[in-house]
Amino acid sequence: MQPAFDRTDWSVLSALLRTAQREGWRVEFAPDHILLSSRRAAEGVIILPAALVRHARGSGWQAVIRTGEIALRHPAVRQAVTLRLGA
């Protein structure tokens, strides 16, 4: 039997990832988390994800700002989502 917190509300996660792709973020999947990174980070350009974070917070995601990244967590999504701001 799986604990209830192991379930994911795929509509919440999907909406965030679709918004990220529309905003030009690259989506990479790992077994325990999802990484969003800017396609232009390799060029030395730091993209601030204002629209993406605004969407996330409006949808119930909690954001923790760290040096060079923003970690997003949602109570209905078991995967952690990390926005990498630089290269």
Rosetta constraint file for C-alpha pairs under 8 A:
AtomPair CA 2 CA 6 HARMONIC 6.60 0.50
AtomPair CA 3 CA 7 HARMONIC 7.89 0.50
AtomPair CA 5 CA 76 HARMONIC 7.38 0.50
AtomPair CA 5 CA 78 HARMONIC 6.75 0.50
AtomPair CA 6 CA 78 HARMONIC 5.90 0.50
AtomPair CA 7 CA 76 HARMONIC 7.28 0.50
AtomPair CA 7 CA 77 HARMONIC 6.97 0.50
AtomPair CA 7 CA 78 HARMONIC 6.55 0.50
AtomPair CA 8 CA 13 HARMONIC 7.98 0.50
AtomPair CA 8 CA 76 HARMONIC 5.63 0.50
AtomPair CA 8 CA 77 HARMONIC 4.41 0.50
AtomPair CA 8 CA 78 HARMONIC 5.64 0.50
AtomPair CA 8 CA 79 HARMONIC 7.81 0.50
AtomPair CA 9 CA 13 HARMONIC 6.71 0.50
AtomPair CA 9 CA 76 HARMONIC 5.47 0.50
AtomPair CA 9 CA 77 HARMONIC 5.71 0.50
AtomPair CA 10 CA 14 HARMONIC 5.77 0.50
AtomPair CA 10 CA 77 HARMONIC 7.52 0.50
AtomPair CA 11 CA 15 HARMONIC 6.04 0.50
AtomPair CA 12 CA 16 HARMONIC 6.52 0.50
AtomPair CA 12 CA 59 HARMONIC 7.61 0.50
AtomPair CA 12 CA 76 HARMONIC 7.82 0.50
AtomPair CA 12 CA 77 HARMONIC 7.52 0.50
AtomPair CA 13 CA 17 HARMONIC 6.28 0.50
AtomPair CA 13 CA 77 HARMONIC 6.78 0.50
AtomPair CA 14 CA 18 HARMONIC 6.02 0.50
AtomPair CA 15 CA 19 HARMONIC 6.18 0.50
AtomPair CA 16 CA 20 HARMONIC 6.20 0.50
AtomPair CA 16 CA 52 HARMONIC 7.76 0.50
AtomPair CA 16 CA 55 HARMONIC 7.56 0.50
AtomPair CA 16 CA 56 HARMONIC 6.58 0.50
AtomPair CA 17 CA 21 HARMONIC 6.22 0.50
AtomPair CA 17 CA 27 HARMONIC 7.33 0.50
AtomPair CA 18 CA 22 HARMONIC 6.22 0.50
AtomPair CA 19 CA 23 HARMONIC 6.22 0.50
AtomPair CA 19 CA 52 HARMONIC 6.67 0.50
AtomPair CA 19 CA 55 HARMONIC 7.96 0.50
AtomPair CA 20 CA 24 HARMONIC 6.41 0.50
AtomPair CA 20 CA 25 HARMONIC 5.22 0.50
AtomPair CA 20 CA 26 HARMONIC 7.62 0.50
AtomPair CA 20 CA 27 HARMONIC 7.79 0.50
AtomPair CA 20 CA 36 HARMONIC 7.59 0.50
AtomPair CA 20 CA 52 HARMONIC 6.28 0.50
AtomPair CA 21 CA 25 HARMONIC 5.06 0.50
AtomPair CA 21 CA 26 HARMONIC 6.48 0.50
AtomPair CA 21 CA 27 HARMONIC 7.27 0.50
AtomPair CA 23 CA 51 HARMONIC 7.97 0.50
AtomPair CA 23 CA 52 HARMONIC 7.37 0.50
AtomPair CA 24 CA 38 HARMONIC 6.85 0.50
AtomPair CA 24 CA 39 HARMONIC 6.87 0.50
AtomPair CA 25 CA 36 HARMONIC 5.96 0.50
AtomPair CA 25 CA 37 HARMONIC 5.51 0.50
AtomPair CA 25 CA 38 HARMONIC 4.86 0.50
AtomPair CA 25 CA 39 HARMONIC 6.18 0.50
AtomPair CA 26 CA 36 HARMONIC 5.50 0.50
AtomPair CA 26 CA 37 HARMONIC 5.23 0.50
AtomPair CA 26 CA 38 HARMONIC 6.03 0.50
AtomPair CA 26 CA 39 HARMONIC 6.11 0.50
AtomPair CA 27 CA 34 HARMONIC 7.07 0.50
AtomPair CA 27 CA 35 HARMONIC 5.94 0.50
AtomPair CA 27 CA 36 HARMONIC 4.83 0.50
AtomPair CA 27 CA 37 HARMONIC 6.83 0.50
AtomPair CA 28 CA 34 HARMONIC 5.82 0.50
AtomPair CA 28 CA 35 HARMONIC 5.10 0.50
AtomPair CA 28 CA 36 HARMONIC 6.40 0.50
AtomPair CA 29 CA 33 HARMONIC 6.57 0.50
AtomPair CA 29 CA 34 HARMONIC 4.74 0.50
AtomPair CA 29 CA 35 HARMONIC 6.42 0.50
AtomPair CA 30 CA 34 HARMONIC 5.88 0.50
AtomPair CA 30 CA 35 HARMONIC 7.73 0.50
AtomPair CA 32 CA 79 HARMONIC 6.13 0.50
AtomPair CA 32 CA 80 HARMONIC 7.10 0.50
AtomPair CA 33 CA 79 HARMONIC 5.08 0.50
AtomPair CA 33 CA 80 HARMONIC 4.69 0.50
AtomPair CA 33 CA 81 HARMONIC 5.79 0.50
AtomPair CA 33 CA 82 HARMONIC 7.55 0.50
AtomPair CA 34 CA 79 HARMONIC 6.81 0.50
AtomPair CA 34 CA 80 HARMONIC 6.18 0.50
AtomPair CA 34 CA 81 HARMONIC 4.74 0.50
AtomPair CA 34 CA 82 HARMONIC 6.31 0.50
AtomPair CA 35 CA 81 HARMONIC 5.86 0.50
AtomPair CA 35 CA 82 HARMONIC 4.94 0.50
AtomPair CA 35 CA 83 HARMONIC 6.09 0.50
AtomPair CA 35 CA 84 HARMONIC 7.16 0.50
AtomPair CA 36 CA 81 HARMONIC 7.28 0.50
AtomPair CA 36 CA 82 HARMONIC 5.97 0.50
AtomPair CA 36 CA 83 HARMONIC 4.66 0.50
AtomPair CA 36 CA 84 HARMONIC 6.12 0.50
AtomPair CA 37 CA 41 HARMONIC 7.51 0.50
AtomPair CA 37 CA 83 HARMONIC 5.82 0.50
AtomPair CA 37 CA 84 HARMONIC 4.93 0.50
AtomPair CA 37 CA 85 HARMONIC 6.57 0.50
AtomPair CA 37 CA 86 HARMONIC 7.83 0.50
AtomPair CA 38 CA 46 HARMONIC 7.73 0.50
AtomPair CA 38 CA 47 HARMONIC 6.63 0.50
AtomPair CA 38 CA 84 HARMONIC 7.23 0.50
AtomPair CA 38 CA 85 HARMONIC 6.79 0.50
AtomPair CA 38 CA 86 HARMONIC 7.54 0.50
AtomPair CA 40 CA 44 HARMONIC 7.01 0.50
AtomPair CA 40 CA 45 HARMONIC 5.71 0.50
AtomPair CA 40 CA 46 HARMONIC 7.46 0.50
AtomPair CA 40 CA 47 HARMONIC 7.72 0.50
AtomPair CA 41 CA 45 HARMONIC 5.08 0.50
AtomPair CA 41 CA 46 HARMONIC 5.89 0.50
AtomPair CA 41 CA 47 HARMONIC 7.53 0.50
AtomPair CA 41 CA 85 HARMONIC 7.33 0.50
AtomPair CA 41 CA 86 HARMONIC 5.29 0.50
AtomPair CA 41 CA 87 HARMONIC 4.79 0.50
AtomPair CA 42 CA 86 HARMONIC 7.89 0.50
AtomPair CA 42 CA 87 HARMONIC 5.43 0.50
AtomPair CA 44 CA 86 HARMONIC 7.33 0.50
AtomPair CA 44 CA 87 HARMONIC 6.87 0.50
AtomPair CA 45 CA 86 HARMONIC 7.34 0.50
AtomPair CA 46 CA 85 HARMONIC 5.87 0.50
AtomPair CA 46 CA 86 HARMONIC 5.45 0.50
AtomPair CA 47 CA 85 HARMONIC 6.34 0.50
AtomPair CA 47 CA 86 HARMONIC 7.78 0.50
AtomPair CA 48 CA 85 HARMONIC 6.94 0.50
AtomPair CA 49 CA 53 HARMONIC 5.96 0.50
AtomPair CA 50 CA 54 HARMONIC 6.01 0.50
AtomPair CA 51 CA 55 HARMONIC 6.18 0.50
AtomPair CA 52 CA 56 HARMONIC 6.14 0.50
AtomPair CA 53 CA 57 HARMONIC 6.04 0.50
AtomPair CA 53 CA 63 HARMONIC 7.72 0.50
AtomPair CA 54 CA 58 HARMONIC 6.10 0.50
AtomPair CA 55 CA 59 HARMONIC 6.22 0.50
AtomPair CA 56 CA 60 HARMONIC 6.46 0.50
AtomPair CA 56 CA 61 HARMONIC 5.09 0.50
AtomPair CA 56 CA 62 HARMONIC 7.62 0.50
AtomPair CA 56 CA 72 HARMONIC 7.98 0.50
AtomPair CA 57 CA 61 HARMONIC 4.89 0.50
AtomPair CA 57 CA 62 HARMONIC 6.24 0.50
AtomPair CA 57 CA 63 HARMONIC 7.33 0.50
AtomPair CA 60 CA 74 HARMONIC 6.40 0.50
AtomPair CA 61 CA 72 HARMONIC 6.13 0.50
AtomPair CA 61 CA 73 HARMONIC 5.48 0.50
AtomPair CA 61 CA 74 HARMONIC 4.59 0.50
AtomPair CA 61 CA 75 HARMONIC 7.73 0.50
AtomPair CA 62 CA 72 HARMONIC 5.54 0.50
AtomPair CA 62 CA 73 HARMONIC 5.23 0.50
AtomPair CA 62 CA 74 HARMONIC 6.19 0.50
AtomPair CA 63 CA 70 HARMONIC 6.45 0.50
AtomPair CA 63 CA 71 HARMONIC 5.64 0.50
AtomPair CA 63 CA 72 HARMONIC 4.69 0.50
AtomPair CA 63 CA 73 HARMONIC 6.71 0.50
AtomPair CA 64 CA 70 HARMONIC 5.67 0.50
AtomPair CA 64 CA 71 HARMONIC 5.09 0.50
AtomPair CA 64 CA 72 HARMONIC 6.51 0.50
AtomPair CA 65 CA 69 HARMONIC 6.36 0.50
AtomPair CA 65 CA 70 HARMONIC 4.57 0.50
AtomPair CA 65 CA 71 HARMONIC 6.45 0.50
AtomPair CA 66 CA 70 HARMONIC 5.86 0.50
AtomPair CA 66 CA 71 HARMONIC 7.57 0.50
AtomPair CA 68 CA 84 HARMONIC 6.22 0.50
AtomPair CA 68 CA 85 HARMONIC 5.28 0.50
AtomPair CA 68 CA 86 HARMONIC 6.12 0.50
AtomPair CA 69 CA 82 HARMONIC 6.71 0.50
AtomPair CA 69 CA 83 HARMONIC 5.36 0.50
AtomPair CA 69 CA 84 HARMONIC 4.52 0.50
AtomPair CA 69 CA 85 HARMONIC 5.33 0.50
AtomPair CA 69 CA 86 HARMONIC 7.83 0.50
AtomPair CA 70 CA 82 HARMONIC 5.75 0.50
AtomPair CA 70 CA 83 HARMONIC 5.02 0.50
AtomPair CA 70 CA 84 HARMONIC 6.73 0.50
AtomPair CA 70 CA 85 HARMONIC 7.72 0.50
AtomPair CA 71 CA 80 HARMONIC 7.28 0.50
AtomPair CA 71 CA 81 HARMONIC 5.95 0.50
AtomPair CA 71 CA 82 HARMONIC 4.50 0.50
AtomPair CA 71 CA 83 HARMONIC 6.32 0.50
AtomPair CA 72 CA 80 HARMONIC 6.35 0.50
AtomPair CA 72 CA 81 HARMONIC 5.10 0.50
AtomPair CA 72 CA 82 HARMONIC 6.05 0.50
AtomPair CA 72 CA 83 HARMONIC 7.84 0.50
AtomPair CA 73 CA 77 HARMONIC 7.24 0.50
AtomPair CA 73 CA 79 HARMONIC 7.73 0.50
AtomPair CA 73 CA 80 HARMONIC 5.70 0.50
AtomPair CA 73 CA 81 HARMONIC 6.60 0.50
AtomPair CA 74 CA 78 HARMONIC 7.58 0.50
